[in-house]
Amino acid sequence: MSYTQLTRNFTAISPRSRISFVFQQDKGCFGLDDVSVRSVSAPITEVLQNNGFETGGFTAWTYCNATNSTGSSQVISSSTNVSCG
């Protein structure tokens, strides 16, 4: 499975800023992996817990289906288990 790496810079406006990811995929599938949040004052320190979803779940994340979509989602621990249909 190939991928495209996307990088975005975001400057928080407070110590408790919320970052949201919103996706729509009408055909096929997509994956989100290795999200990184770092402090400007300590750039080598990763702020997020479970930033690569290696626990196989949403530990330290909040899943939201605001539009009551009928699609499905899952968290898997390895890209070798991914299938799109």
C-alpha positions in Angstrom: 0.0 0.0 0.0 1.5 3.4 -1.0 1.1 6.6 1.0 1.5 10.3 0.7 3.1 12.1 3.6 1.4 15.3 4.5 3.0 17.8 6.9 1.3 20.8 8.4 2.5 23.4 10.9 0.1 24.7 13.5 0.7 27.3 16.1 -1.4 26.8 19.3 -3.1 29.9 20.6 -3.3 28.5 24.2 -1.7 25.8 26.3 -4.8 23.7 25.8 -5.5 24.1 22.1 -7.6 21.4 20.4 -6.5 19.9 17.0 -9.2 18.1 15.0 -8.8 15.9 11.9 -11.8 15.7 9.6 -11.9 13.4 6.7 -14.2 12.3 3.9 -13.4 9.4 1.7 -16.2 8.5 -0.8 -14.4 5.5 -2.4 -11.7 3.3 -1.1 -10.0 4.1 2.2 -7.3 6.1 3.9 -5.1 5.9 6.9 -3.8 8.3 9.5 -0.6 7.5 11.3 2.2 9.0 13.2 0.7 12.3 14.2 3.3 14.5 15.9 2.9 17.5 18.2 5.9 19.1 19.7 6.6 22.2 21.8 8.5 25.1 20.3 10.5 25.3 23.5 11.3 21.6 23.5 11.1 20.4 19.9 12.6 16.9 20.6 9.8 16.1 23.1 6.7 14.4 21.7 3.6 15.9 23.4 1.0 13.3 22.2 0.5 9.9 23.7 -0.1 7.0 21.2 0.7 9.3 18.3 1.2 6.3 15.9 -1.8 4.3 17.2 0.5 1.4 18.0 -1.7 0.3 20.9 -4.4 -0.7 18.4 -6.9 1.7 19.8 -7.8 5.2 20.5 -6.0 5.5 23.8 -5.4 9.2 24.5 -7.6 10.1 21.5 -11.3 11.1 21.2 -13.3 9.6 18.3 -16.1 11.7 17.1 -18.7 10.9 14.4 -20.4 14.3 14.4 -22.5 13.7 11.2 -23.7 10.2 12.3 -22.0 8.7 9.3 -22.9 5.1 8.4 -19.4 4.3 7.3 -17.1 2.3 9.5 -13.7 2.9 11.1 -11.2 0.8 12.8 -7.8 1.1 14.4 -5.3 -1.5 13.5 -1.7 -1.9 14.7 -0.1 -2.8 11.4 -0.4 -1.6 7.8 -0.1 -5.3 6.7 -3.6 -5.9 8.0 -5.2 -3.1 5.9 -7.6 -3.9 3.2 -9.8 -1.5 1.2 -12.9 -2.7 -0.5 
